[in-house]
Amino acid sequence: MNILFFCWEYPPQGSGIGRYVAEMSSALRANGHYTVVVTSRSPDTLERENLESGMIYRIFDRTELRSRKTAEQAVEIARRHDAAWIEGADHWGECEPLLRLRNRPPVVVKMHYNDVLLKSRYAQAWYPWQRLMIDLACLRQWRSIRAERYSLEQADVLLACCQRSLAEAQGQGIRLPRQTAVIPNPMRPLSAWKNKESGHPTLLLVGRLDVGKGLPYVRPLLENLLPAFPELTLEIAGGDSYARGLGSIRHWFLKQLGPVCGHVRLLGSLSREALDDAYRRAWVVIAPSRWDTFPQVVLESMARGKPIVASPHGGMPEMLDKIPHTIADPATPAFANMVRHLIGSPKERTALGKQTQARVHTLYSPTQVADQYIQALAAKLF
């Protein structure tokens, strides 16, 4: 089957959504399908790139996002390659002009991140006044948010990584399309991976420095754990970000840490090799997010056989379903208690790591996810 992915983000442009498009299209090609990616131009890349069983077209600039011209180009390329459907992202409402065209293949919209869903929007607000600032910013971006909502409601099929996203959207009054499906993101298995824990208790948090990633919960977590593990270190792998009214989150966060600041190492953005080393050192990975749809850090931890304690806010309970000692609210002592239990029990860490590794290989392998994707969409569209 031939499938076209339409997205501004694609390596080397963008981040998480682009990585998903690259991984999913690769998984489909490995399963014998043909994929076409229509994406943005980027320096030092070819406008047209031939792949084995695929093509990449880098044909538009950021300023041409949501233009009718770009949508018509994508449809023309889809016809040229006889694409059964076009998949696009909800973010920035890129699919709105596609959906407004009459003569086109079916358009599948994948929910990744949008400002329509209030849960994800307000996860970035730690102080009540920040909500007002976020709402004002959204008023300025009303065209983008209107396009995101249109994409969610008018998609021929709406995909989500987890059931929780669909439930939150429906509960908020978004009129979901008649056809929806939950398809997880794939995680490529790691060959010859070996864990090598640090010589002293080490936690790892992976993600940009962001209130939504749960940084406000770090100080109380460490204050809870340090009496039992005075040599404990928390490493955070991710670059800085900026929040309305707070400025640099790195600077704000360091001020919030107070007396536990010496137990936190900010690693910044890491290369793949350096990130692998950080995962190896970790005794426990934490994901105390205020909202996260289907975080890559959970998949990466599972693939590496690392125990993880994650938040219930988003898709993480579905990702770690029926695996004990993994889900707790980071705003409560239960989160610290779960982390403490794992730090103090090497056998439990090893056993839990094996369980998560088996689950990621069973449910989230590229072969499995690609098959699930094709079967679900073929059944709904034809």
Buried (B, 14 or more C-beta within 10 A) or exposed (E): BBBBBBBBBBBEBBEBBBBBBBBBBBBBBBBEBBBBBBBBBEEEBEEEEEBEBBBBBBBBEEEBBBEEEBBBBBBEBBEEBEBBBBBBBBBBBBBBBBBEBEEBBBBBBBBBBBBBBBBBBBBBBBEEEBBEBBEEEBEEBEEBBEBBBBBBBBBBBBBBBBEBBBEBBEEEEBEBBEBBBBBBBBBBEBEEEEBEBBEEBBBBBBBBBBBBBBBBBBBBBBBBBBEEBEEBBBBBBBBBBEBBEBEEBBEBBBEBBEEBEEBBBBBEEBEEEEBBBBBBBBBBBBBBBBBBBBBBBBBBBBBBBBBBBBBEBBBBBBBBEEBEBBBBEBBEEEBBBBBBBBBEBEEBBEEBBEBBBEBBBEBBBBEBBBBBBBEBBEEBBE
